C-alpha cells in the first residue's frame, strides 16, 4: 500500500550482478518527494544500472526497491529473482518516467504523437485531453512549434527536450535521467540543462545520473558518488564538491570539474 509521506524511491542494500560480474554491491539510496538526487562516478561504477534497477528495467539479486512506501514483491532468489506482480511493476514504471541518453523517440511518429503515445495507449487517457497537455509541455520545454515534425528533423537538444516532455506527459511521481546531456555538444547541452534546472525549481522529484558536475551541484539536494559498485561518499552538493573526504572522490573531481 502506498504511503503518502514515504520517500518516492528507496533502495536498500541493492546487489546486482551480470553473471560473475558484480556491478552493485549493497547500495542504499533515498529520494524524498520534491528532492533531486544526483549519481556521479566513473564509467562502470554502477550509476546507470542502479537507475534501471530502481525503474525495474533490470532485476536485482538482493535488496529492496520501495516506491512510495510500497515494497516491490519478488519471487525466486539470486540470479533467478524476478518481480512477482506484473501489475505492480506496470504501476511503478508508469509513475517513474525515464529519460535516456539516446532520446529513444519513435522515428515514424511526429513529436506530438511521441509525447501523447504512452498516456493514450498505456494509461488509456482520452486523446483530446492528452493532446492539450502534450502541447503545453512542448511549449514548456521550448519546442511548441515542433509538434508536427519528426525526430530526424530536430537537433539532439530538441530531441532530448521532446523526450523530457514525453516523460512529463505521464504525470509521474518522479523523473529518472540517465546521462541526459552526454550525447549532446556543449551548446545543445545547455538547452537541456536549462529545462532540468527549471524542473528542479518546480520541486520535481528526480534522480539524475550525470557526468556534468555543474548540473549536479546546481540542482541537487543530495549527491551520491559511486565507485566500483559501492557508495564511496555522499552528502549535500556543497560538502561533496567543496570538501570531499575520500581520496577517490578527490581524484574524480580533479579530473571532471572544470577549473
ZALO-120736 format. One record per residue (C-alpha): x, y, z. Coordinates in steps of 0.001 Angstrom, whole numbers. Last residue first. Layout:
% residues N
        X        Y        Z
        X        Y        Z
...
***
This chain:
% residues 259
        X        Y        Z
    38697    24888   -13393
    36146    22448   -14809
    35231    19531   -12502
    35988    16130   -14034
    39583    15105   -13385
    40068    16872   -10050
    36592    15672    -9070
    37474    12014    -9574
    40790    12294    -7727
    39147    14000    -4725
    36390    11375    -4789
    38962     8574    -4646
    40957    10279    -1899
    37911    10362      347
    36645    13386     2271
    35463    15783     -429
    35005    19298      957
    33531    21600    -1695
    32087    19131    -4185
    30640    16592    -1771
    30032    19089     1026
    28403    21812    -1073
    26459    19169    -3017
    24791    17787      127
    26025    14304     1054
    27535    11141     -331
    30824     9229     -427
    32157     5907    -1674
    28758     4379    -2332
    29524      940    -3739
    29519     -641    -7184
    33113      121    -8109
    32844     3758    -7046
    29565     5610    -6673
    29447     9235    -5557
    25973    10207    -4332
    24857    13844    -4363
    21901    15158    -2340
    19689    18230    -2713
    20810    18512    -6303
    20125    21199    -8915
    23245    23381    -9136
    25945    20960    -7998
    24719    18107   -10173
    24465    20451   -13168
    27969    21771   -12512
    29270    18223   -12156
    28001    17223   -15594
    28736    13490   -15927
    25172    12745   -14883
    22846    10118   -13467
    19883    12129   -12242
    17243    11033    -9745
    14335    13436    -9717
    11392    14522    -7558
    10063    17737    -9055
    10101    20823    -6837
     9400    23399    -9539
    12990    24644    -9270
    14189    21135   -10131
    12046    21183   -13271
    13506    24558   -14283
    17032    23224   -13726
    16246    20221   -15931
    14927    22505   -18700
    18009    24736   -18503
    20320    21707   -18640
    18579    20579   -21840
    19264    23818   -23704
    22769    23902   -22206
    23612    20547   -23778
    22815    21932   -27223
    25739    24353   -26945
    28081    21818   -25357
    27555    19018   -27917
    24981    16433   -26948
    25159    12683   -26253
    26155    13240   -22607
    23215    15533   -21818
    20576    13218   -20344
    23076    10861   -18668
    20246     8602   -17410
    17509    10866   -16038
    14797     9403   -13778
    11717    11543   -13179
     9451    11031   -10185
     5741    10917    -9273
     4880    10713   -12961
     2421    12881   -14900
     2762    10595   -17958
     3146    13765   -20038
     6306    14594   -18086
     8247    11736   -19690
     7141    12775   -23187
     8081    16385   -22435
    11534    15146   -21360
    11867    13148   -24597
    10893    16253   -26586
    13640    18164   -24753
    16052    15377   -25709
    15009    15653   -29356
    15465    19418   -29288
    18962    19056   -27872
    19849    16447   -30478
    18668    18718   -33268
    15285    18047   -34831
    14218    16872   -38303
    15061    13232   -37549
    12581    13330   -34664
     9603    14118   -36903
     7819    17444   -37282
     4228    18205   -36310
     4709    19430   -32759
     7854    21471   -33492
     6477    24962   -32697
     5989    24032   -29050
     9707    23382   -28777
    10672    25388   -25691
    10398    22817   -22903
     7169    24409   -21603
     5718    24755   -25093
     6209    21006   -25578
     4515    20518   -22207
     1513    22643   -23210
     1158    20720   -26474
     1260    17416   -24583
    -1375    18523   -22053
    -3828    19572   -24764
    -3087    16390   -26715
    -3659    14242   -23624
    -7148    15677   -23064
    -8077    15125   -26707
    -6631    11611   -26700
    -8732    10479   -23672
    -6484     8517   -21333
    -5996     4777   -21586
    -2950     4738   -19295
     -736     2655   -21572
    -2052     3577   -25037
    -3151     7190   -24504
     -689     8233   -21787
     2126     6396   -23623
     1589     7820   -27116
      974    11506   -26464
     4596    12715   -26369
     5614    10694   -29418
     2480    11773   -31295
     3358    15435   -30677
     6919    14865   -31893
     5627    13197   -35059
     5795     9425   -35224
     7828     7154   -37516
    11130     7828   -35689
     9845     6768   -32279
    11902     8702   -29726
    14537     6824   -27740
    16344    10047   -26592
    19853     8477   -26686
    20837     9275   -23099
    17509     8128   -21702
    14732     9958   -19873
    12796     7690   -17501
     9307     8232   -16135
     8762     6686   -12718
     4994     6631   -12126
     4204     4468   -15163
     7016     2161   -14082
     5503     1673   -10630
     2055      752   -11928
     3473    -1584   -14568
     5651    -3364   -11987
     2711    -3717    -9595
      579    -5218   -12357
     3341    -7725   -13151
     3496    -8944    -9534
     6307   -11322    -8559
     9287    -9237    -9631
    12153   -11574   -10545
    14956   -13321    -8681
    16624   -16133   -10639
    20151   -14729   -10412
    19844   -14775    -6619
    16378   -15675    -5383
    12935   -16590    -6631
     9885   -14356    -6370
     9873   -10666    -5526
     7300    -8114    -4373
     8350    -4476    -4721
     7869    -2768    -1376
     5320       45    -1174
     6387     3078      878
     6112     5481    -2059
     8118     3025    -4186
    10429      604    -2377
    13149    -1471    -4034
    14696    -3872    -1533
    17887    -5878    -1533
    19275    -8882    -3391
    19576   -10228    -6927
    18443    -7184    -8882
    16282    -7349   -11989
    16769    -4585   -14546
    14083    -2381   -16087
    12562    -2294   -12608
    12721     1537   -12515
    15029     1499    -9496
    17033    -1307   -11126
    17480      843   -14226
    18752     3744   -12116
    21195     1486   -10266
    22468      103   -13559
    23010     3643   -14804
    25194     4523   -11825
    27088     1223   -11455
    30697     2467   -11322
    31332     1375   -14913
    32134     4859   -16175
    33363     6935   -13275
    31099     8418   -10644
    28087    10649   -10089
    24513     9959    -9025
    22406    13062    -8457
    19439    13134    -6075
    16833    15872    -6533
    14187    16277    -3844
    10498    17131    -4138
     9334    13883    -2571
    12170    12064     -821
    14731    10167    -2930
    16569     7582     -826
    19508     5460    -1998
    21214     2457     -362
    23709      304    -2293
    24942    -3217    -1495
    27489    -4348    -4057
    26202    -3128    -7408
    28011    -4287   -10561
    29106    -7780    -9555
    30454    -9509   -12678
    30123   -13299   -12219
    26924   -13480   -14260
    25701    -9922   -14605
    25410    -8882   -10988
    23146    -6552    -8999
    23002    -6037    -5251
    20809    -3458    -3541
    21163    -2958      212
    18090     -697      371
    16760     1455    -2465
    14026     3921    -1591
    12021     5944    -4095
     9133     8368    -3524
    10031     8773      131
     7077     7958     2417
     4540    10595     3468
     1670     9368     1281
     2152     5641     1996
     1326     3421     -982
        0        0        0
***
